[in-house]
């Protein structure tokens, strides 16, 4: 199941801001992986990563998500100087 999600590029990356309460500003961005099934329904991240472990493809999923996050972050680098990326 997880390999099929990777092969069909059914995993999306979203950014979540990390806000400093002390400085009242965004200090970083966290990449969140979200996968969708054939019907377009969201697959819970906890289920996705547990299923990857069960199928023995945790490394492949991690690598795919990290590469996709790096590509998604690239255009924001100049816009978000001084931010941390997670």
C-alpha positions, 0 to 999 in steps of 0.5 A: 500500500505505501509503495503504491502511494510513493509510486503514484505520488499520492503523498503531499507536503504541507507547511506548518509555521512554528511561532515564537510566543516570545518574539511573536513571529514565525521562526520556522516551518515544519514539513508535514506529509499527508497521503490520500487513498484512491478515493481522495480521502486523507490517510492518517499520518499515524496509520501511514507510518505504522503501515510503512513499518509493517510493510518494511518500507519505512526507509523508502517512505522517509526518503521520499518524504524528505526529498519532496519536502526539500523540493517544496522548501526550495522556493521559500528559502529567499522569502523566509531567511532566518527561519528554521526548517523541520 
